[in-house]
Amino acid sequence: MKQQLFRVGMQHKGTKKKVEVNVWASNVDEATGKLTDLFFGRFNEYEWTGSGPVYENNETVTRDF
């Protein structure tokens, strides 16, 4: 099974500081979902700004899992 490296972006609601986290997942929805409860929950201070694949040498970064 292959996984792909995705970058999930978020921003602190108060300070507006942006943070990006790299996550291994099968697809972009899974990558975002892994961080949803942790960072974007109802009582949390971050909001999601976007998710997408990580590229290296014009190819997506993958690994065998």
CHARMM internal coordinates of N, CA and C (Angstrom, degrees):
IC EDIT
DIST 1 N 1 CA 1.4545
DIST 1 CA 1 C 1.5313
ANGL 1 N 1 CA 1 C 109.26
DIST 1 C 2 N 1.3065
ANGL 1 CA 1 C 2 N 116.17
DIHE 1 N 1 CA 1 C 2 N 138.07
DIST 2 N 2 CA 1.4609
ANGL 1 C 2 N 2 CA 121.23
DIHE 1 CA 1 C 2 N 2 CA 179.49
DIST 2 CA 2 C 1.5219
ANGL 2 N 2 CA 2 C 110.91
DIHE 1 C 2 N 2 CA 2 C -104.02
DIST 2 C 3 N 1.3136
ANGL 2 CA 2 C 3 N 114.23
DIHE 2 N 2 CA 2 C 3 N 146.27
DIST 3 N 3 CA 1.4524
ANGL 2 C 3 N 3 CA 121.40
DIHE 2 CA 2 C 3 N 3 CA 171.64
DIST 3 CA 3 C 1.5162
ANGL 3 N 3 CA 3 C 107.88
DIHE 2 C 3 N 3 CA 3 C -122.61
DIST 3 C 4 N 1.3043
ANGL 3 CA 3 C 4 N 114.72
DIHE 3 N 3 CA 3 C 4 N 156.10
DIST 4 N 4 CA 1.4497
ANGL 3 C 4 N 4 CA 121.49
DIHE 3 CA 3 C 4 N 4 CA 179.90
DIST 4 CA 4 C 1.5271
ANGL 4 N 4 CA 4 C 108.25
DIHE 3 C 4 N 4 CA 4 C -119.33
DIST 4 C 5 N 1.3253
ANGL 4 CA 4 C 5 N 116.48
DIHE 4 N 4 CA 4 C 5 N 150.10
DIST 5 N 5 CA 1.4553
ANGL 4 C 5 N 5 CA 121.20
DIHE 4 CA 4 C 5 N 5 CA 177.57
DIST 5 CA 5 C 1.5188
ANGL 5 N 5 CA 5 C 108.96
DIHE 4 C 5 N 5 CA 5 C -89.64
DIST 5 C 6 N 1.3381
ANGL 5 CA 5 C 6 N 115.54
DIHE 5 N 5 CA 5 C 6 N 125.91
DIST 6 N 6 CA 1.4615
ANGL 5 C 6 N 6 CA 121.81
DIHE 5 CA 5 C 6 N 6 CA 179.12
DIST 6 CA 6 C 1.5249
ANGL 6 N 6 CA 6 C 109.47
DIHE 5 C 6 N 6 CA 6 C -119.16
DIST 6 C 7 N 1.3221
ANGL 6 CA 6 C 7 N 115.74
DIHE 6 N 6 CA 6 C 7 N 148.84
DIST 7 N 7 CA 1.4591
ANGL 6 C 7 N 7 CA 121.86
DIHE 6 CA 6 C 7 N 7 CA 174.62
DIST 7 CA 7 C 1.5253
ANGL 7 N 7 CA 7 C 107.57
DIHE 6 C 7 N 7 CA 7 C -107.32
DIST 7 C 8 N 1.3349
ANGL 7 CA 7 C 8 N 115.51
DIHE 7 N 7 CA 7 C 8 N 123.93
DIST 8 N 8 CA 1.4641
ANGL 7 C 8 N 8 CA 122.15
DIHE 7 CA 7 C 8 N 8 CA 179.61
DIST 8 CA 8 C 1.5246
ANGL 8 N 8 CA 8 C 107.57
DIHE 7 C 8 N 8 CA 8 C -110.22
DIST 8 C 9 N 1.3147
ANGL 8 CA 8 C 9 N 116.21
DIHE 8 N 8 CA 8 C 9 N 124.80
DIST 9 N 9 CA 1.4606
ANGL 8 C 9 N 9 CA 121.38
DIHE 8 CA 8 C 9 N 9 CA -178.49
DIST 9 CA 9 C 1.5109
ANGL 9 N 9 CA 9 C 111.64
DIHE 8 C 9 N 9 CA 9 C -101.04
DIST 9 C 10 N 1.3296
ANGL 9 CA 9 C 10 N 114.27
DIHE 9 N 9 CA 9 C 10 N 146.92
DIST 10 N 10 CA 1.4574
ANGL 9 C 10 N 10 CA 120.40
DIHE 9 CA 9 C 10 N 10 CA 177.06
DIST 10 CA 10 C 1.5196
ANGL 10 N 10 CA 10 C 108.69
DIHE 9 C 10 N 10 CA 10 C -147.95
DIST 10 C 11 N 1.3342
ANGL 10 CA 10 C 11 N 114.81
DIHE 10 N 10 CA 10 C 11 N 161.97
DIST 11 N 11 CA 1.4495
ANGL 10 C 11 N 11 CA 120.89
DIHE 10 CA 10 C 11 N 11 CA -179.34
DIST 11 CA 11 C 1.5213
ANGL 11 N 11 CA 11 C 108.64
DIHE 10 C 11 N 11 CA 11 C -136.76
DIST 11 C 12 N 1.3477
ANGL 11 CA 11 C 12 N 115.68
DIHE 11 N 11 CA 11 C 12 N 136.07
DIST 12 N 12 CA 1.4648
ANGL 11 C 12 N 12 CA 120.50
DIHE 11 CA 11 C 12 N 12 CA 177.63
DIST 12 CA 12 C 1.5276
ANGL 12 N 12 CA 12 C 107.77
DIHE 11 C 12 N 12 CA 12 C -70.13
DIST 12 C 13 N 1.3068
ANGL 12 CA 12 C 13 N 116.34
DIHE 12 N 12 CA 12 C 13 N 130.71
DIST 13 N 13 CA 1.4635
ANGL 12 C 13 N 13 CA 120.69
DIHE 12 CA 12 C 13 N 13 CA -175.64
DIST 13 CA 13 C 1.5231
ANGL 13 N 13 CA 13 C 112.99
DIHE 12 C 13 N 13 CA 13 C -64.63
DIST 13 C 14 N 1.3213
ANGL 13 CA 13 C 14 N 117.53
DIHE 13 N 13 CA 13 C 14 N -33.96
DIST 14 N 14 CA 1.4650
ANGL 13 C 14 N 14 CA 120.92
DIHE 13 CA 13 C 14 N 14 CA -177.33
DIST 14 CA 14 C 1.5155
ANGL 14 N 14 CA 14 C 113.54
DIHE 13 C 14 N 14 CA 14 C -85.19
DIST 14 C 15 N 1.3378
ANGL 14 CA 14 C 15 N 116.20
DIHE 14 N 14 CA 14 C 15 N -52.24
DIST 15 N 15 CA 1.4684
ANGL 14 C 15 N 15 CA 120.32
DIHE 14 CA 14 C 15 N 15 CA -174.94
DIST 15 CA 15 C 1.5217
ANGL 15 N 15 CA 15 C 113.49
DIHE 14 C 15 N 15 CA 15 C -87.88
DIST 15 C 16 N 1.3219
ANGL 15 CA 15 C 16 N 116.55
DIHE 15 N 15 CA 15 C 16 N -16.95
DIST 16 N 16 CA 1.4745
ANGL 15 C 16 N 16 CA 123.44
DIHE 15 CA 15 C 16 N 16 CA -177.55
DIST 16 CA 16 C 1.5330
ANGL 16 N 16 CA 16 C 112.12
DIHE 15 C 16 N 16 CA 16 C 68.68
DIST 16 C 17 N 1.3451
ANGL 16 CA 16 C 17 N 117.82
DIHE 16 N 16 CA 16 C 17 N 12.35
DIST 17 N 17 CA 1.4618
ANGL 16 C 17 N 17 CA 120.99
DIHE 16 CA 16 C 17 N 17 CA 177.10
DIST 17 CA 17 C 1.5203
ANGL 17 N 17 CA 17 C 109.64
DIHE 16 C 17 N 17 CA 17 C -70.34
DIST 17 C 18 N 1.3429
ANGL 17 CA 17 C 18 N 116.31
DIHE 17 N 17 CA 17 C 18 N 131.90
DIST 18 N 18 CA 1.4600
ANGL 17 C 18 N 18 CA 121.61
DIHE 17 CA 17 C 18 N 18 CA -178.87
DIST 18 CA 18 C 1.5219
ANGL 18 N 18 CA 18 C 111.07
DIHE 17 C 18 N 18 CA 18 C -93.02
DIST 18 C 19 N 1.3273
ANGL 18 CA 18 C 19 N 115.55
DIHE 18 N 18 CA 18 C 19 N 143.23
DIST 19 N 19 CA 1.4547
ANGL 18 C 19 N 19 CA 123.27
DIHE 18 CA 18 C 19 N 19 CA 179.52
DIST 19 CA 19 C 1.5217
ANGL 19 N 19 CA 19 C 107.79
DIHE 18 C 19 N 19 CA 19 C -134.34
DIST 19 C 20 N 1.3410
ANGL 19 CA 19 C 20 N 116.63
DIHE 19 N 19 CA 19 C 20 N 141.12
DIST 20 N 20 CA 1.4610
ANGL 19 C 20 N 20 CA 121.22
DIHE 19 CA 19 C 20 N 20 CA 174.68
DIST 20 CA 20 C 1.5215
ANGL 20 N 20 CA 20 C 108.74
DIHE 19 C 20 N 20 CA 20 C -123.26
DIST 20 C 21 N 1.3277
ANGL 20 CA 20 C 21 N 116.24
DIHE 20 N 20 CA 20 C 21 N 136.75
DIST 21 N 21 CA 1.4575
ANGL 20 C 21 N 21 CA 122.30
DIHE 20 CA 20 C 21 N 21 CA -179.10
DIST 21 CA 21 C 1.5278
ANGL 21 N 21 CA 21 C 108.18
DIHE 20 C 21 N 21 CA 21 C -124.01
DIST 21 C 22 N 1.3305
ANGL 21 CA 21 C 22 N 117.51
DIHE 21 N 21 CA 21 C 22 N 131.99
DIST 22 N 22 CA 1.4577
ANGL 21 C 22 N 22 CA 121.72
DIHE 21 CA 21 C 22 N 22 CA 175.26
DIST 22 CA 22 C 1.5197
ANGL 22 N 22 CA 22 C 109.35
DIHE 21 C 22 N 22 CA 22 C -89.34
DIST 22 C 23 N 1.3361
ANGL 22 CA 22 C 23 N 116.86
DIHE 22 N 22 CA 22 C 23 N 133.18
DIST 23 N 23 CA 1.4570
ANGL 22 C 23 N 23 CA 123.09
DIHE 22 CA 22 C 23 N 23 CA -175.44
DIST 23 CA 23 C 1.5252
ANGL 23 N 23 CA 23 C 109.78
DIHE 22 C 23 N 23 CA 23 C -135.17
DIST 23 C 24 N 1.3433
ANGL 23 CA 23 C 24 N 117.05
DIHE 23 N 23 CA 23 C 24 N 131.88
DIST 24 N 24 CA 1.4704
ANGL 23 C 24 N 24 CA 121.39
DIHE 23 CA 23 C 24 N 24 CA 173.20
DIST 24 CA 24 C 1.5194
ANGL 24 N 24 CA 24 C 108.58
DIHE 23 C 24 N 24 CA 24 C -83.50
DIST 24 C 25 N 1.3359
ANGL 24 CA 24 C 25 N 116.73
DIHE 24 N 24 CA 24 C 25 N 130.67
DIST 25 N 25 CA 1.4648
ANGL 24 C 25 N 25 CA 121.29
DIHE 24 CA 24 C 25 N 25 CA -179.95
DIST 25 CA 25 C 1.5248
ANGL 25 N 25 CA 25 C 109.96
DIHE 24 C 25 N 25 CA 25 C -160.45
DIST 25 C 26 N 1.3289
ANGL 25 CA 25 C 26 N 115.65
DIHE 25 N 25 CA 25 C 26 N 167.79
DIST 26 N 26 CA 1.4572
ANGL 25 C 26 N 26 CA 121.50
DIHE 25 CA 25 C 26 N 26 CA 178.91
DIST 26 CA 26 C 1.5221
ANGL 26 N 26 CA 26 C 112.20
DIHE 25 C 26 N 26 CA 26 C -77.21
DIST 26 C 27 N 1.3410
ANGL 26 CA 26 C 27 N 116.72
DIHE 26 N 26 CA 26 C 27 N -29.47
DIST 27 N 27 CA 1.4645
ANGL 26 C 27 N 27 CA 121.27
DIHE 26 CA 26 C 27 N 27 CA 179.16
DIST 27 CA 27 C 1.5257
ANGL 27 N 27 CA 27 C 109.45
DIHE 26 C 27 N 27 CA 27 C -154.90
DIST 27 C 28 N 1.3147
ANGL 27 CA 27 C 28 N 116.46
DIHE 27 N 27 CA 27 C 28 N 171.28
DIST 28 N 28 CA 1.4651
ANGL 27 C 28 N 28 CA 121.10
DIHE 27 CA 27 C 28 N 28 CA -174.94
DIST 28 CA 28 C 1.5265
ANGL 28 N 28 CA 28 C 112.29
DIHE 27 C 28 N 28 CA 28 C -65.45
DIST 28 C 29 N 1.3216
ANGL 28 CA 28 C 29 N 117.68
DIHE 28 N 28 CA 28 C 29 N -34.10
DIST 29 N 29 CA 1.4665
ANGL 28 C 29 N 29 CA 119.85
DIHE 28 CA 28 C 29 N 29 CA 178.79
DIST 29 CA 29 C 1.5276
ANGL 29 N 29 CA 29 C 111.21
DIHE 28 C 29 N 29 CA 29 C -65.78
DIST 29 C 30 N 1.3193
ANGL 29 CA 29 C 30 N 116.60
DIHE 29 N 29 CA 29 C 30 N -40.48
DIST 30 N 30 CA 1.4627
ANGL 29 C 30 N 30 CA 120.77
DIHE 29 CA 29 C 30 N 30 CA 177.58
DIST 30 CA 30 C 1.5281
ANGL 30 N 30 CA 30 C 110.45
DIHE 29 C 30 N 30 CA 30 C -65.29
DIST 30 C 31 N 1.3203
ANGL 30 CA 30 C 31 N 117.21
DIHE 30 N 30 CA 30 C 31 N -41.44
DIST 31 N 31 CA 1.4657
ANGL 30 C 31 N 31 CA 121.26
DIHE 30 CA 30 C 31 N 31 CA 179.70
DIST 31 CA 31 C 1.5237
ANGL 31 N 31 CA 31 C 110.92
DIHE 30 C 31 N 31 CA 31 C -61.07
DIST 31 C 32 N 1.3226
ANGL 31 CA 31 C 32 N 116.74
DIHE 31 N 31 CA 31 C 32 N -46.50
DIST 32 N 32 CA 1.4589
ANGL 31 C 32 N 32 CA 120.84
DIHE 31 CA 31 C 32 N 32 CA 179.22
DIST 32 CA 32 C 1.5222
ANGL 32 N 32 CA 32 C 110.45
DIHE 31 C 32 N 32 CA 32 C -66.47
DIST 32 C 33 N 1.3236
ANGL 32 CA 32 C 33 N 116.46
DIHE 32 N 32 CA 32 C 33 N -41.47
DIST 33 N 33 CA 1.4605
ANGL 32 C 33 N 33 CA 121.17
DIHE 32 CA 32 C 33 N 33 CA -179.61
DIST 33 CA 33 C 1.5159
ANGL 33 N 33 CA 33 C 113.37
DIHE 32 C 33 N 33 CA 33 C -61.71
DIST 33 C 34 N 1.3210
ANGL 33 CA 33 C 34 N 117.73
DIHE 33 N 33 CA 33 C 34 N -31.79
DIST 34 N 34 CA 1.4602
ANGL 33 C 34 N 34 CA 120.91
DIHE 33 CA 33 C 34 N 34 CA 179.41
DIST 34 CA 34 C 1.5274
ANGL 34 N 34 CA 34 C 111.33
DIHE 33 C 34 N 34 CA 34 C -62.14
DIST 34 C 35 N 1.3211
ANGL 34 CA 34 C 35 N 117.04
DIHE 34 N 34 CA 34 C 35 N -27.88
DIST 35 N 35 CA 1.4644
ANGL 34 C 35 N 35 CA 120.63
DIHE 34 CA 34 C 35 N 35 CA -178.26
DIST 35 CA 35 C 1.5210
ANGL 35 N 35 CA 35 C 113.92
DIHE 34 C 35 N 35 CA 35 C -103.03
DIST 35 C 36 N 1.3213
ANGL 35 CA 35 C 36 N 117.51
DIHE 35 N 35 CA 35 C 36 N -8.48
DIST 36 N 36 CA 1.4531
ANGL 35 C 36 N 36 CA 120.85
DIHE 35 CA 35 C 36 N 36 CA -174.13
DIST 36 CA 36 C 1.5254
ANGL 36 N 36 CA 36 C 112.69
DIHE 35 C 36 N 36 CA 36 C -57.98
DIST 36 C 37 N 1.3032
ANGL 36 CA 36 C 37 N 117.89
DIHE 36 N 36 CA 36 C 37 N -54.95
DIST 37 N 37 CA 1.4584
ANGL 36 C 37 N 37 CA 120.05
DIHE 36 CA 36 C 37 N 37 CA -177.78
DIST 37 CA 37 C 1.5253
ANGL 37 N 37 CA 37 C 111.68
DIHE 36 C 37 N 37 CA 37 C -66.51
DIST 37 C 38 N 1.3124
ANGL 37 CA 37 C 38 N 116.85
DIHE 37 N 37 CA 37 C 38 N -37.81
DIST 38 N 38 CA 1.4533
ANGL 37 C 38 N 38 CA 121.45
DIHE 37 CA 37 C 38 N 38 CA -176.19
DIST 38 CA 38 C 1.5307
ANGL 38 N 38 CA 38 C 112.50
DIHE 37 C 38 N 38 CA 38 C -68.97
DIST 38 C 39 N 1.3300
ANGL 38 CA 38 C 39 N 117.51
DIHE 38 N 38 CA 38 C 39 N -46.45
DIST 39 N 39 CA 1.4577
ANGL 38 C 39 N 39 CA 120.14
DIHE 38 CA 38 C 39 N 39 CA -173.43
DIST 39 CA 39 C 1.5251
ANGL 39 N 39 CA 39 C 115.26
DIHE 38 C 39 N 39 CA 39 C -109.64
DIST 39 C 40 N 1.3231
ANGL 39 CA 39 C 40 N 117.82
DIHE 39 N 39 CA 39 C 40 N -28.39
DIST 40 N 40 CA 1.4642
ANGL 39 C 40 N 40 CA 119.17
DIHE 39 CA 39 C 40 N 40 CA -171.97
DIST 40 CA 40 C 1.5197
ANGL 40 N 40 CA 40 C 112.65
DIHE 39 C 40 N 40 CA 40 C -111.69
DIST 40 C 41 N 1.3078
ANGL 40 CA 40 C 41 N 117.42
DIHE 40 N 40 CA 40 C 41 N 18.18
DIST 41 N 41 CA 1.4572
ANGL 40 C 41 N 41 CA 121.28
DIHE 40 CA 40 C 41 N 41 CA -179.37
DIST 41 CA 41 C 1.5196
ANGL 41 N 41 CA 41 C 112.16
DIHE 40 C 41 N 41 CA 41 C -63.48
DIST 41 C 42 N 1.2984
ANGL 41 CA 41 C 42 N 115.04
DIHE 41 N 41 CA 41 C 42 N 173.86
DIST 42 N 42 CA 1.4586
ANGL 41 C 42 N 42 CA 122.37
DIHE 41 CA 41 C 42 N 42 CA -174.98
DIST 42 CA 42 C 1.5342
ANGL 42 N 42 CA 42 C 112.85
DIHE 41 C 42 N 42 CA 42 C -57.87
DIST 42 C 43 N 1.3217
ANGL 42 CA 42 C 43 N 117.59
DIHE 42 N 42 CA 42 C 43 N -36.25
DIST 43 N 43 CA 1.4584
ANGL 42 C 43 N 43 CA 120.61
DIHE 42 CA 42 C 43 N 43 CA -176.11
DIST 43 CA 43 C 1.5268
ANGL 43 N 43 CA 43 C 113.42
DIHE 42 C 43 N 43 CA 43 C -104.89
DIST 43 C 44 N 1.3128
ANGL 43 CA 43 C 44 N 117.16
DIHE 43 N 43 CA 43 C 44 N 14.31
DIST 44 N 44 CA 1.4470
ANGL 43 C 44 N 44 CA 119.21
DIHE 43 CA 43 C 44 N 44 CA -175.90
DIST 44 CA 44 C 1.5089
ANGL 44 N 44 CA 44 C 112.14
DIHE 43 C 44 N 44 CA 44 C -93.20
DIST 44 C 45 N 1.3230
ANGL 44 CA 44 C 45 N 116.07
DIHE 44 N 44 CA 44 C 45 N 168.23
DIST 45 N 45 CA 1.4521
ANGL 44 C 45 N 45 CA 122.47
DIHE 44 CA 44 C 45 N 45 CA -172.89
DIST 45 CA 45 C 1.5212
ANGL 45 N 45 CA 45 C 114.25
DIHE 44 C 45 N 45 CA 45 C -102.35
DIST 45 C 46 N 1.3441
ANGL 45 CA 45 C 46 N 117.94
DIHE 45 N 45 CA 45 C 46 N 7.44
DIST 46 N 46 CA 1.4607
ANGL 45 C 46 N 46 CA 121.25
DIHE 45 CA 45 C 46 N 46 CA -177.39
DIST 46 CA 46 C 1.5182
ANGL 46 N 46 CA 46 C 111.23
DIHE 45 C 46 N 46 CA 46 C -116.34
DIST 46 C 47 N 1.3240
ANGL 46 CA 46 C 47 N 115.09
DIHE 46 N 46 CA 46 C 47 N 151.81
DIST 47 N 47 CA 1.4513
ANGL 46 C 47 N 47 CA 121.13
DIHE 46 CA 46 C 47 N 47 CA 173.24
DIST 47 CA 47 C 1.5229
ANGL 47 N 47 CA 47 C 108.75
DIHE 46 C 47 N 47 CA 47 C -124.59
DIST 47 C 48 N 1.3182
ANGL 47 CA 47 C 48 N 116.11
DIHE 47 N 47 CA 47 C 48 N 146.77
DIST 48 N 48 CA 1.4508
ANGL 47 C 48 N 48 CA 123.18
DIHE 47 CA 47 C 48 N 48 CA -178.18
DIST 48 CA 48 C 1.5190
ANGL 48 N 48 CA 48 C 109.46
DIHE 47 C 48 N 48 CA 48 C -73.73
DIST 48 C 49 N 1.3553
ANGL 48 CA 48 C 49 N 117.05
DIHE 48 N 48 CA 48 C 49 N 137.38
DIST 49 N 49 CA 1.4673
ANGL 48 C 49 N 49 CA 120.62
DIHE 48 CA 48 C 49 N 49 CA 178.91
DIST 49 CA 49 C 1.5243
ANGL 49 N 49 CA 49 C 112.99
DIHE 48 C 49 N 49 CA 49 C -117.30
DIST 49 C 50 N 1.3374
ANGL 49 CA 49 C 50 N 117.31
DIHE 49 N 49 CA 49 C 50 N -8.41
DIST 50 N 50 CA 1.4596
ANGL 49 C 50 N 50 CA 119.39
DIHE 49 CA 49 C 50 N 50 CA 176.97
DIST 50 CA 50 C 1.5186
ANGL 50 N 50 CA 50 C 112.22
DIHE 49 C 50 N 50 CA 50 C 147.10
DIST 50 C 51 N 1.3207
ANGL 50 CA 50 C 51 N 115.30
DIHE 50 N 50 CA 50 C 51 N 159.06
DIST 51 N 51 CA 1.4615
ANGL 50 C 51 N 51 CA 122.21
DIHE 50 CA 50 C 51 N 51 CA 178.67
DIST 51 CA 51 C 1.5219
ANGL 51 N 51 CA 51 C 109.15
DIHE 50 C 51 N 51 CA 51 C -138.99
DIST 51 C 52 N 1.3222
ANGL 51 CA 51 C 52 N 115.66
DIHE 51 N 51 CA 51 C 52 N 146.82
DIST 52 N 52 CA 1.4533
ANGL 51 C 52 N 52 CA 119.37
DIHE 51 CA 51 C 52 N 52 CA 177.89
DIST 52 CA 52 C 1.5094
ANGL 52 N 52 CA 52 C 111.40
DIHE 51 C 52 N 52 CA 52 C -168.16
DIST 52 C 53 N 1.3247
ANGL 52 CA 52 C 53 N 116.92
DIHE 52 N 52 CA 52 C 53 N 166.78
DIST 53 N 53 CA 1.4620
ANGL 52 C 53 N 53 CA 121.46
DIHE 52 CA 52 C 53 N 53 CA -178.19
DIST 53 CA 53 C 1.5306
ANGL 53 N 53 CA 53 C 111.97
DIHE 52 C 53 N 53 CA 53 C -70.32
DIST 53 C 54 N 1.3265
ANGL 53 CA 53 C 54 N 115.27
DIHE 53 N 53 CA 53 C 54 N 152.59
DIST 54 N 54 CA 1.4598
ANGL 53 C 54 N 54 CA 122.15
DIHE 53 CA 53 C 54 N 54 CA 174.01
DIST 54 CA 54 C 1.5291
ANGL 54 N 54 CA 54 C 107.38
DIHE 53 C 54 N 54 CA 54 C -94.62
DIST 54 C 55 N 1.3278
ANGL 54 CA 54 C 55 N 116.24
DIHE 54 N 54 CA 54 C 55 N 133.23
DIST 55 N 55 CA 1.4648
ANGL 54 C 55 N 55 CA 121.80
DIHE 54 CA 54 C 55 N 55 CA -179.57
DIST 55 CA 55 C 1.5167
ANGL 55 N 55 CA 55 C 110.61
DIHE 54 C 55 N 55 CA 55 C -112.59
DIST 55 C 56 N 1.3228
ANGL 55 CA 55 C 56 N 115.32
DIHE 55 N 55 CA 55 C 56 N 144.95
DIST 56 N 56 CA 1.4521
ANGL 55 C 56 N 56 CA 122.75
DIHE 55 CA 55 C 56 N 56 CA 173.43
DIST 56 CA 56 C 1.5228
ANGL 56 N 56 CA 56 C 106.68
DIHE 55 C 56 N 56 CA 56 C -139.64
DIST 56 C 57 N 1.3187
ANGL 56 CA 56 C 57 N 117.24
DIHE 56 N 56 CA 56 C 57 N 124.97
DIST 57 N 57 CA 1.4680
ANGL 56 C 57 N 57 CA 122.03
DIHE 56 CA 56 C 57 N 57 CA -176.30
DIST 57 CA 57 C 1.5306
ANGL 57 N 57 CA 57 C 111.60
DIHE 56 C 57 N 57 CA 57 C 55.02
DIST 57 C 58 N 1.3173
ANGL 57 CA 57 C 58 N 117.09
DIHE 57 N 57 CA 57 C 58 N 42.94
DIST 58 N 58 CA 1.4670
ANGL 57 C 58 N 58 CA 124.89
DIHE 57 CA 57 C 58 N 58 CA 178.37
DIST 58 CA 58 C 1.5223
ANGL 58 N 58 CA 58 C 114.07
DIHE 57 C 58 N 58 CA 58 C 63.02
DIST 58 C 59 N 1.3376
ANGL 58 CA 58 C 59 N 118.14
DIHE 58 N 58 CA 58 C 59 N 20.48
DIST 59 N 59 CA 1.4601
ANGL 58 C 59 N 59 CA 122.09
DIHE 58 CA 58 C 59 N 59 CA 176.12
DIST 59 CA 59 C 1.5160
ANGL 59 N 59 CA 59 C 109.30
DIHE 58 C 59 N 59 CA 59 C -131.67
DIST 59 C 60 N 1.3182
ANGL 59 CA 59 C 60 N 116.29
DIHE 59 N 59 CA 59 C 60 N 148.44
DIST 60 N 60 CA 1.4492
ANGL 59 C 60 N 60 CA 119.48
DIHE 59 CA 59 C 60 N 60 CA 177.71
DIST 60 CA 60 C 1.5328
ANGL 60 N 60 CA 60 C 109.55
DIHE 59 C 60 N 60 CA 60 C -66.25
DIST 60 C 61 N 1.3276
ANGL 60 CA 60 C 61 N 115.84
DIHE 60 N 60 CA 60 C 61 N 147.78
DIST 61 N 61 CA 1.4513
ANGL 60 C 61 N 61 CA 121.58
DIHE 60 CA 60 C 61 N 61 CA 179.86
DIST 61 CA 61 C 1.5312
ANGL 61 N 61 CA 61 C 107.93
DIHE 60 C 61 N 61 CA 61 C -87.39
DIST 61 C 62 N 1.3426
ANGL 61 CA 61 C 62 N 116.18
DIHE 61 N 61 CA 61 C 62 N 123.07
DIST 62 N 62 CA 1.4616
ANGL 61 C 62 N 62 CA 120.96
DIHE 61 CA 61 C 62 N 62 CA -178.37
DIST 62 CA 62 C 1.5176
ANGL 62 N 62 CA 62 C 109.93
DIHE 61 C 62 N 62 CA 62 C -131.09
DIST 62 C 63 N 1.3398
ANGL 62 CA 62 C 63 N 114.63
DIHE 62 N 62 CA 62 C 63 N 165.70
DIST 63 N 63 CA 1.4684
ANGL 62 C 63 N 63 CA 121.69
DIHE 62 CA 62 C 63 N 63 CA 174.30
DIST 63 CA 63 C 1.5082
ANGL 63 N 63 CA 63 C 108.63
DIHE 62 C 63 N 63 CA 63 C -148.86
DIST 63 C 64 N 1.3156
ANGL 63 CA 63 C 64 N 115.64
DIHE 63 N 63 CA 63 C 64 N 154.73
DIST 64 N 64 CA 1.4624
ANGL 63 C 64 N 64 CA 121.06
DIHE 63 CA 63 C 64 N 64 CA 173.48
DIST 64 CA 64 C 1.5184
ANGL 64 N 64 CA 64 C 107.08
DIHE 63 C 64 N 64 CA 64 C -84.09
DIST 64 C 65 N 1.3112
ANGL 64 CA 64 C 65 N 114.94
DIHE 64 N 64 CA 64 C 65 N 134.02
DIST 65 N 65 CA 1.4644
ANGL 64 C 65 N 65 CA 120.50
DIHE 64 CA 64 C 65 N 65 CA -176.60
DIST 65 CA 65 C 1.5102
ANGL 65 N 65 CA 65 C 109.74
DIHE 64 C 65 N 65 CA 65 C -119.14
END
COOR INIT
IC SEED 1 N 1 CA 1 C
IC BUILD
